[in-house]
Amino acid sequence: MRTSIATVSLSGSLTEKLTAASRAGFDGVEIFENDLLASPLSPREIRARCADLGLTVDLYQPVRDIEAVPDGEFARNLRRARHKFELMRELGADTVLVCSSVSPLTIDDDDLAASQLARLADLAQDFGIRVAYEALAWGRHVSTYDHAWRIVEAAGHPALGTCLDSFHILSRGSDPQGIEDIPGAKIFFLQLADAPMLAMDVLQWSRHFRCFPGQGGFDVAGLVRHVLRAGYDGPLSLEVFNDVFRQAKAGPAAVDAHRSLLVLHEALGAGELPAPVVPTGVAFAELVTPDAEPVSALLGALGFARTARHRSKPVDLWEQGEARILVNTGPAALPHSRLRSSGGTPIDGTGLAAIGLESPDPRAAARRAEALLAPVLPRRRAPEDAPLDAVAAPDGTELFFCATGHDPELPHWRDDFAAVPHGPGSAGARIDHLALTQPWHQYDEAVLFHRGVLGLHPQESVDVADPYGLLRSRAVSNADGSVRIVLGVGAAPADDTLHAQHIALAVPDVVAAARAFRAAGGGLLPIPANYHDDLAARYDLSDAELDTYRDLGILYDRDAGGVFRHCYTRTVGRVFFELVERDPGYRGYGARNAPVRLAAQHADR
């Protein structure tokens, strides 16, 4: 199906929005009235610009407060509409959006509404224009799609149809099944938006929290299925009002928007995307650092051994059990895009720059990523280096697709490393999860990327209190939990102290691991005594157990599936490690303890 996006969904000037939509691969746009009014281009020049970019103008929107008003007011409305229709003829738009009225002048009279909309459609038809009537969820008298359709049906005018908007329908809890009773030819337009499930005024919800399909909690795909069964054959168009998108750059937002429609097409059984290739494990996590000494000391205290050196690059491989960390000290790695603040300022120090994901079919995984608009990264490599495919996540983190297992007939990333003399190191650790704090304007994009591109399943979003604001956190994982990535974002975009990453190591005994780390000279994050006093009140733990937790700064959580014990190292650069002991049935990440950890880290800086 054709794709379209409302210019209100992107930031910048109208010219910037049109360029971004075209580059992202959209077929058409909805021109928002305010964007046109603020543009120095005339409607004819905008039409020419769209044509040059390969975009059609699918809708002009919105015309407000038209119907069910006293005769004198309606005469003024028709005069206003005539001007808009003349403008639309120059713009090359053949469909206009008319929202159900919110005006205090509006009369609760469906027959009057139908009659006046029919007269409006008469005028529109003279200009070759169709009128798409949409029920706003906060409309004064018409607020549901089925009510709007009854008025359109009563008007009985060929140039009058309805516009369906997923937000207005799903936010009110309306049953979309009834859409199938509307003739497809009378569904003039379809607008799509998702949203998180919030309990708040629907107008504020709409204006500030809409997001692209797949980023919220609505069943947008289910609604679209009903629309298609009704016979709709127009474009799938995005209309999203969101404070974040209004401040983000138009180009990346447009790519994110188009990716959401590609994933939606797949859910509908319509697109031709390569099938998802879900990663089966974490091959490695790569740290970049200007100074290897603090990182080496930290890894050594954690029980890692430096086992190998890259044959052509300044990259060391550190291993402990199944956990593998690469340490990159090359100057080319330091200005890496991942090591930037939310405002784009380069950050000094150590950072988590790349993740190696074990994949049963790396080439297929890369093809899917590319089809979903993930930039494939050029890679400097020597002729003998393994040909690893890599793409960039929205925050700039490099994702390498590594072959699961090691077929001796095929190149493998481990073949790029030559063994070095080393001690035995500790055994038994593996990477439990990786936590990546996202730039504030890319959080929703990151969730959709990891779900759509990598095939990981998102869990519920969690809000965590920080001493300087709120953090949102959402984990994505594969079915067996061998790949877990926690995506977080700070509510205060200017506070770069929130932007850190961490690597959680699963160990068989967190108490023993913490003691060994401290004995080796490692610094554990101090936890306030008040936390453990409260722990004694919440759980029936022995005095000896509590004393051990106090001594080592171990935190404790429990759910229906089991117990989670964890502690943290002090931060090096922008990275810290977490030691976790997870019961097999426990599915969380100790979110209850996150405010205590965050406060302790602020105090420890």
Secondary structure, 3 states (H helix, E strand, C coil): CCEEEEHHHCCCCHHHHHHHHHHHCCCEEEEEHHHHHCCCCCHHHHHHHHHHCCCEEEEEEEECCCCCCCHHHHHHHHHHHHHHHHHHHHHCCCEEEEECCCCCCCCCCHHHHHHHHHHHHHHHHHCCCEEEEECCCCCCCCCCHHHHHHHHHHHCCCCEEEEEEHHHHHCCCCCHHHHHHCCHHHEEEEEECECCCCCCCHHHHHHHHCECCCCCCCCHHHHHHHHHHCCCCCCEEECCCEHHHHHCCHHHHHHHHHHHHHHHHHHCCCCCCCCCCCCCEEEEEEEECCCHHHHHHHHHHCCCEEEEEECCCCEEEEEECCEEEEEECCHHHCCCCCCECCCCCECCCCEEEEEEEEECCHHHHHHHHHHCCCCECCCCCCCCCCCCEEEECCCCCEEEEEECCCCCCCCCHHHHEEECCCCCCCCCCEEEEEEEECCHHHHHHHHHHHHHCCCCEECCCEEEEECCEEEEEEEEECCCCCCEEEEEEECCCCCHHHCCEEEEEECCCHHHHHHHHHHCCCCECCCCHHHHHHHHHHCCCCHHHHHHHHHHCCEEEEECCEEEEEEEECCECCEEEEEEEECCCCCCCCHHHHHHHHHHHHHHC
